[in-house]
Amino acid sequence: MLEVIYQDDYVIAINKPHGLLVHQSSIARDAKEFALQLLRDQVGKHVSPVHRLDRKTSGILLFAFDKDSEVALHQQFMNAETDKKYLAILRGFTPDNMEIDYPLAKENGSMQDAFTAFKTLQRAEVDVAFGKHLTSRYSLVEATPKTGRMHQLRRHFSHILHPIIGDRTHGCNKQNKFFLEQWNMTTMLLHASALSFTHPKTSERIHLQADLHDEFRRVMGFMKMSL
């Protein structure tokens, strides 16, 4: 059963687990389960996703029950009228606060403005050697993307040389292999923790939060991090 964190007659939000695709995709033919179909079967009616999360990203995923709500919510995401927060564990010790104003290329090569702010919540130094270093350093950050570009957080954190642990495309392959060998960890440590939006029917501002999943908490545990 998917964890439902909000539901009314017009919208429903789940806490998507790591590794679950939002819907069928030609680039992930190995997948047999999808959030869209699982939720439709769980609630017994049609649902439409109004935004996306990467397969390996966990957290808040919002769906609409009707077309008008779907269009209205999609517009809010397109117009940056939603407020989103993400938790991530990154390689290295990050600055206390930072703003990343770095344009990102679309698939056709054209550039888009992209802006991310983040603050460091905790840092950890794990007593396990990595390469020439006697210990391994990591940071737990809360990120607030102001734009919604493809893989924005993953690309922005890679750009500042603090990639997200478990990110195979934009991350550090040596770190990912290290986590697999040391702790049997294969997921990406990125979680959509909070979302605020304007309800498409009532105009009420809705504030949602999603708890971390077990694998993220397991990593925080051996890093002696807590929230």
PyMOL commands that set and color helices and strands:
alter all, ss='L'
color gray80, all
select helices_A, chain A and resi 35-43+67-78+152-159+173-183+214-222
alter helices_A, ss='H'
color red, helices_A
select strands_A, chain A and resi 3-7+11-16+48-49+58-64+83-91+97-101+104-105+111-112+115-126+136-145+190-198+205-209
alter strands_A, ss='S'
color yellow, strands_A
deselect
rebuild
show_as cartoon
